[in-house]
Amino acid sequence: MTDAELTKCTNAILWADEWLQVLSTHPDFPTDRNTMITWFSNAIQAGFDDGYRRGVETTRIDKVPRSRR
């Protein structure tokens, strides 16, 4: 899967498979907390971008009543 394809993908299984592929191809690749945050942030952003492309309305967390959080 190319980087461009992955950033449009919202399938968690494919993101996990791609991560395992990266590690098998580059065993010295960092797996520290900051690298994991970056990886998961990209996956979350892909979902947000997919919703945006489909016109799904988003709500900022500060606009959601505390009772619904």
N, C-alpha and C positions, 0 to 999 in steps of 0.2 A: 504494500500500500504506500502510495506517495504521501509526502507531508501534506500536500494540498487536499488529498482525499481524506486523510485522517482528520484534518481540522474541520471537515464538513460532516464527519461521522459522529453519531450520537449513541452508538452501540458500545456499552461498557466492555463487553466481551472482546470486541475487536481492539479497543484501547489496551486492554490487559494483554492480549496476544501480541500486539505490536511492542509493548514494553518488554515482554519476554524475548521477542526477536531482537530488540536492541541489545539486551543483556547478553544474549547468546552470541551475537555478532561482535560486540564490544565488551568483553568481560571486565575491562577496567573502567567502564563507565560508572560515574558516581551514583550512589544510591542513598545519599544522605537526605536528611529531612528537607532541605531547601530544594533539592532536585525533585523529590516526590511532590512537594507543594507546586512546583512549576508544572510537572506532568499533569497532576489532577486539575490544576487551574485551567490548563488548555482544554482538557476534556469538558469541564464545566462551561467554559466559554463557547465551545463548539455547540453545546446544547442551547445556550442563550442565542447564539447567532442563527441556529436553525429555526428557533421560534420567531426570531425577528424576520427572517426570510419568509416565513409562512404568515406573518402578520399577527402573531399571537401577542396580545397586549400584556405588558409586564407592569408590575406595581412595585414601586420602591418600598423597601421594608419600613421606612419611617412614615409611610402613608397607610400602613396596615394597622388597624386597631390592635392594641396589645392582647386583647382577648382572642384574636385569631392567629397569633404567632405561635 
